[in-house]
Amino acid sequence: MKHPNNSIFSRIGAFMFMLISVLSVLFIAITYMATTHFYEASTQLLNKDVAAHIAKFTSPFENEGINKQKADSIFYNAMVINPNDEVYFLDTLGKVIEYQSPDSLIRQRLLPLDKIKTHIRTGGTDYIKGPDPKDPATPKIFSAAEVVIKGKTIGYIYVILAGNQYRTVTDLLTGSHIATLAIEAFIIIVVYLAIF
């Protein structure tokens, strides 16, 4: 016959195991979200002028439209300097009119301008995400600038700062690190319960 105290201690042990397990998972999730938020906010702030520099020094916009040769040069330089950046040129309505990716990869060709204008108005100091033409369901951090010729806005330069290549790498690393943390947390819980 089992002693009642053994049953009570077993239940308390099981409850503590579940509680510590849940808290460990919550801790890992919160840490991941906080780290991601910090990285994105700091990356966006550090790169807030990327689009403005393109607009000022190497803009492919001309009165007749986009200078294809200049656009290709910008795409190439962006790829060499920072492969995470994806540059798009938009018209005044937010339509993507020039980009480097194959047509089949562009899923959203008309971007809402509200967040782009907010970013420009605040000078890029606010943490804000905008639509990704390749992945509309997952907003990304960005840099944006208005292109003005003779006092008239003729388009926008829109730069995704953490593109698909970045996301592929971070997803791979995140999955690996989270799995390691989960195993370590589980071992700590088992050892703790075994001792106490």
N, C-alpha and C positions, 0 to 999 in steps of 0.2 A: 504493500500500500504506500502510495506517494505521500510524503509529508506536505501539508498545505503550504508551508513556507517555501518549499522548493518550487511549487507551481507559481507562487507570487513572484519569486525572484526571477523565474524564467520569463514571466510576462514583462516584468520591469526591464530585464535585459533585452528582450526583443523590442520593446518600445524605445529604449535608449538607442539601440542599433538603428532602428528606422529613423528616429529623430536626427541622429548625427549624420546619417546617410543623406537625408533630405537637406539638412543645413549645408553639408559639403557640396552637394549639387548646386544649391542656390549660391553659395560662395563662388564657385567656379563660373557660373553663368553671369553673376554680377561683375566679377573681375574682368571677364571677357568683354562685356558690354562697355564697361568703364574705360578699358584700355583702347577698344576700338574707337569710342567717342573721342577720347583724348588724341589719338593718332590722327583721326580725320580732321578734327578742329584745328590742330596745330599745323597739319599739312596744308589745309586750305588757307590759313592765315599767312603762312610762309610763302605761299604761291599765289596770293591774291592778285598780284600785278602781272602774271604771265600773259593773260589775254591783252591787257593794256599795253604791254611792251610790244606785242605783235602788231597791235593797232597803230602804235606810234611809229615803229621803226621799219616793219616789213609787211604792212598790210597789203593783201592782194586785191583789195577793193578798188575799183576805178569807176568812173562815171558810166562806162560802157558795160560794166559787170565785173566778174572775177578774172584777174590775170592768172591764167592756169599755170604758167611757169613759176610765178611767185608762190602760188599756193602749194605746188609740188615741193618747192624749196623749203617752205615752212613745215610741211608734213615730214620731210626727210630730217630736218634739223631737230624737230620735236622727238622723232623716233630715236635719234642718236643720243640726244641729251638726256631724255627721260622717257623710256619706253612705256611708262604708265600713263603718260598724257595722250589724250585723243583730241585732236583739233577739228572743230566744225565751223563753217562759215554760214551764217543765217541771214535771210533777208529781213526786212522791217516787220514782217508778220510772224517771224519765228520759223520759217520754212528752211530746212537744211538744203543749201544749194551747192555746197562743195565739201568733200570729205575724202579721206584716204581709203576707207574700207570698201570692199565689194558691195554692190547694191543689195545682194541677198542678205547681208548682215544688218542692214538698217531697217529697223522695225517701226520706228516712229520718225516721220519726216517733218511733222509740224509740231514744234515745241512751244508750250505756253511761255509767255514772256514775263509773267508776274514775278517769278523768283529771280529771273535774270536781271530785271530792272531793279528789284530790291537789292541784289548783290552790288550792282553798279552804284545805286544811290547811297549805300552805306560804305562804299569804298572797299568792300570785301572783308570788313571786320566782323561780320556776323557769321556764325556757323549755320550754313544753309545748304540743302541738297537740291539738286535739280534733276530733270529727266535725262536718262541716258538713251540716245537714239538706238543703240544696239540692245539695250535691256531696259525697256520702259518701266517694267515692274519693280526695278530696284534703283531708286534715286541715288545719285552719286554727288560727292563734293565737286565743285567746279570753280573756274575763274571765267569771268565774262567782261567784255568791253564793248562799248558802242563805237561804231565807225562813223565819223562825221566828216563830210566833205563840203566845203563852202557853207558851213552853217546848217547843213541838212543831214539828218541821219539816213544812211543808206544801207545799214546792216549791223550785224553783231558778230563778234568773235567769241566762240564758246569752247572752253577747254575742259574736258572731263579730266580730273586730276588723279583718279584711281580707277582706271579702266579695267577691261576684262582680264588682261594679263595679270594685273595686280591681284584681282579677286581670285583668279585660279591659283596663284601661288599662296595667298593668305589662307584660302580654304584648305589647301593641302597641309600647310603648317599648323593651322588651327586644329584640324582634325587630329593630327599627331600629338600636339601638346595637350589637348583636352583628354585624349585617351590616356596619356601618361599621368596627368593630374588625377583622373578618376581612379586609376589603379593605385596610385600612391595614397589617395584619400581612403580607399577601401582597406588597404593594408593597415593604415594607421588606426582605423576604426576597429578592425579585428584585434590588433595588438592591444589597444586600449581596453577593450571589453574583456580580453583574456586576462589582463593584469588586474583590473578592478572588478 
